[in-house]
Amino acid sequence: MWDFNDDPAVIAQTIAQRVRARRLEANLTQRGMARRAGLATATYRRFESTAQVSLNNLILIAVALGATDDFATLFQRPAYASIDEVISAQRPTRRRGRHD
């Protein structure tokens, strides 16, 4: 589990650093990675340097790196640890959030 302290900037930067490491392991330049992902080179460079990217472009990058399985656990419901968790999870699923 990652310790991000719920800081979106830290999460984004960590993802960008990991993508860069995977790109280098694959012996790809930024230009080559961008081409493989179908992105403009400037878009890919901006992602590595600022960690700013659209979700669609992040998915294209993951496809190019063969890392789409990493999305499989994103927002997955946690496994139950006790019968109490099972019972509390049987409440009806809300269709809308509460107004704050």
C-alpha positions, 0 to 999 in steps of 0.5 A: 500500500502506498502512503500518499497522505491523501495528497493528490499532487503526491499521488500524481507525481508518484504515478509519473515517476513510476511510468518514467521508470517503466519507460526507461526499463523498456529502453524507450525515449520520451518521443518513442513512448509518446509515439507508442501511446499515440500522444504528442511528444509534448503531451507526454513530456508534460506528463513526466515533468508536471504529472498532469495528464487526462485519464484517457491519456493515462490509459493510453500510456498504460496500454503502451507499457502493457500495464492495464492490469494495474487499473484492475484494483482501482476503486475495487471494493475491499474484501470482508474481514468479518461477518459484521462487515458483510452485514453492514455492506448489505445496506441498499446501495445509494444512487446519489450522494448526500448534499453537504 
